[in-house]
Amino acid sequence: MNPQTIVLTGAAGEIGRMLRTGLAREGVTLRLVDVQDLEPVGERERVEIYQGSITDGAFMQQVCDGADAVIHMASLLDNHTWENYLEVNINGTRTVLEAARLSGIRRVVIASSHHAVGFHPKYDGASAPDYMYPRPDSFYGVTKVAGEALGSLYHDRYGMDVICLRIASYQPVPSDNRQLGHWLSPTDCLGLVEAALSAEEPGYKIVWGVSDNTRRWMSLDEAESIGYKSADNAEDFAEEVLGNLDPDNVQNGHYGSHFLGGAFCVPVFDEAAAGFHPNK
């Protein structure tokens, strides 16, 4: 598949900004979508800016009309209330998929997360499989499970090609010892998205979003099956990362360190935002 017009939600986010630059090429128009202000269109850019919410069905259908593919990166991250997660991450994903369906779009790439399976043990010396069953580590993780389920439904019911990317730790460079195992570089993130867009009739897939790190915890089987080839390895930064470790760093000794989800597995992670008070 060689889409000519691509909708990119969450275009003001860190990954969205990278994709705006990385996907720019002759013959491709990007429709950038975000509730936040987006940078003005550059002189040589082939982009269209749409400022609005992914939860607005009429808006999203206008955005999707005549497009060939959707890259759905928009999401609330970190620690929000359940109500906000429900509206943006779950209802928003359903709205994006429905707008794509009504507009005749056949290819949707959804940003999922390793937090959808965060309570699985960390796989030292082995690779976590692509289709391991959900064990979310937080409300955020639950919303990513729901996004994967919605993608599965829209494939099975409507025949759309949907690829869910379980993105690990996207960073310019790995910043701690955990990320030596699950870092995703910007170059590899772009390569993975391009592979997801161009794969011929992929159907429905769940794909780990991770670089081919020497200490990698996750499988690359499905990613490589759609044409992804990792160019980066966190091990190139290992000496610097390990040399800067703080003995008290929570990533090295906290409750969640042996889980895929890391700090998200701490028991009180969601409680403050949800209004729960464990001592009452």
N, C-alpha and C positions, 0 to 999 in steps of 0.2 A: 504494500500500500504506500502511495506517495501523496499524502494529503497536501492540498494547496492552501486551504484556509483552516487554521487551527485555533480553537478557543482555549485560552489558558486562564483558569480561575486561580485566585490567590496570586495574581501577577505582581503585587507589591511586596510579597514575602521574600525571604532569602533565596529559596529555590526558584521562585517565580522570576525574580530579577535575573538570576543566572540563566534560566531558560529563555528569557526574552532576548538575551544577547546570543546565547548558544544556538538557538534554532533559527536565527535570522539568516536568510539566504535568498537568492534570486528565485522568484516565482512562488514564494511562500508568504502568506499574510497571516499575522498573529492578531487575534482579537483578545486584548488584555482586559481581564475582569477583576475588579476588587472594590471593596467599600472604601478603601483608603485612596488618598490622592496618588495618582500615578505620574511619573515623570513625563514631560511633554515629548511628543514624537520627534525623533531626530530626523535630520534632513534626508538621510539615506535609509531610514527604517520603513518597513512595510508593516505597520501596525495600526490597529484601530482600538481606541480606548473606550471602554464601557465602565462607568462607575456606578455601582449598585450592588444589591445583595443577591447572593446565590439562592436565598430563600424566596425570592420573588419570581413566581413562575412566568408571568408575562414578560418580565425583563429578560429572564434567561432564554425564553423562546425567541425573543428578538435577537439576542446575542448569537444563538445557535443557527438561526435561519440561514441556509445556504452554506454552512460550514461542513468540513469533511471529517473532523475529529475533535475530541475534547480531551484536554489534559486537566484533570480536576485536582488542583493542589490546595484550594481554599479550605481552611480548617482553623478552629480554635485549638491552640496548643496549651501547654503548661497546665495550670490548675484553675478551672472555672467551675461555676455551678452546674448542676445537672441540667437545669432548665436551659442554660445557654448552650451547653453541648448538644442537647436534644434538638434545639432549633437550628443551629448552624451546621453541626457536623453530620447529624442524621437526616433531619428534614432537608437541609441544604443539598446533601448528596442525592437524595431521592428526587429533589426538584431538578437538579442538573441532569440526571439520567432521564427523567421524563421529558425535559425540554429537548434533549438530544434525540430521544425516540420520536417525538412529534415532528422534529425537523429532518428526520431521515438519516441521522448520523449513525454510522455503523461501528465506529471505533471510539472507545472511551478508555482512557488510562486514569486510574484512581490512585492517589497517594494514600496507602495504608501505612502501617507502622509495626515495628517489632513489639510495640506495647500491646498489640492484639494478642500476642502469645507470651507476654512478659513474665508470667508466673511459671513457665517451663524452666527447668534447671538450665544453667549455662552449659554449653557443650564444649568442654575442654578436650581437644584432641579428636573431635568428631564434628560433623556438620548437622545443625538443626535442619530437618527436611522442610521443603517448601510448603507442604500442605499439612503441617502439624496443626492439630485441632486447637480452637481458641482457648486461651487461658489469660484473659485480659488482666492487666495489673492496676487498672484505674478506670475512672469514668471515661477518660480520654481513650483508653484502650478498648473499652466497650463500644465507643462510637466507631472505632476502626473495624471492629468485628462486624458491626451493623453495615458499614460501607461495603465490606467484602460480600456480605450476604445480599445486599441490594444489587451489587454487580452481578452476582450469580443469578439472581432472579431475572434481571434484564437480559442476560444472555439466554437463559433457558426459555423464557417466555417469548422474547421478541427477536432472538437470534443475533443480538448485538455482540461484537467482539469486545470483551472487557478484560483488561489486565490490571490487577491490583498489585502495586509495588509496596512490599513490606520494608519501608525505608528504615535503615538502622540509624547510625549517627552521621548525619550530613554535616560536615565541617570543612573549612578550607584546609586544615591540617588536624590530625588527631591531637587531642588535648590532655588525655589521661590514659592510664594503662588499660582501662576497659576498651577504649576506642581503638587500641591496637588490634582488637579482635573484631570490631563491628563498625569500623569507619567506612563511610562512603564519600569519596572525593567528588568535588564538583565535576571534574572531567568524566568520571564514571557515572555520575548521576545523569548527566546529559546523554552519555552513550546508552544508558539503560532506557531512558525515555525515547530516544530515537529508535532503538530496537523495538520497543513496544508499539511505536507508531507504524513501523515499516513491516513488521512480521506478517506473513501471509496466512490469513484465516486462523488466528491463534485460538479462537473460541474464548473460553473463560480460563484465566490462569491467575495463580498467586505466585509472585516472584519475589525473592529476597532482593532488597536493594543494598548491596554491600560491595566494597572493593575486594579484590582477590588478595586479602591480607594473609601473611604467613600464619598468623594466629587466629584466622577466621573461624567463627562459630557457626556460620550459616551456609547452607548449600547454595551452589551456583547452577545447579542442574537446569532448572526451568529458565533462569536468566539466559544461560548459554543456548538453550533450545530455541529462543526467539532471536538469537544473533548477537547477544551482548558479549563483548570482550573487554574485560577489565584492563585498564592501563596503569593503575596505581596500586601501591602496597604500603600499608601503614608502617611496615617494618623499616622503611626508609627513615622514619622519624623516631624509632624506638629508643635510640641512645639518648636523644634529647628528652623525650617524654619520661623515661625511667630515671634519668638523672635529676629531674625536677620534682620527683614525687615528695609529697608531704606525708610523713608517717601518720598524721592524723586525718588525712584525706578520707572523707566518707566513702569515696568510691572504692577504697581498699579494704574497708572493714565494716561497713554498715550492714544492716539486716538484709538488704536486697542484693548484696554483691554476688551471690551465687546464682541469681536468677537472670534470665535474658533481659528483663525490664530494669534491672539495677535499682536506682533510687526511687523509681515509681512503685516498687514493691514494699516500701516502708509502710507499716500499717496505717499511719495517720495521713497518708499522702492526700487523699480526697476530702478528709473530714473538715478542714478549715473552710474550704470553699462551699461545702455542702451545708455548713452551719451546724455540724455535729460537734458535740463536746464530750469526748470520751471519759472525762472525769466526773460527769454529772449523770 
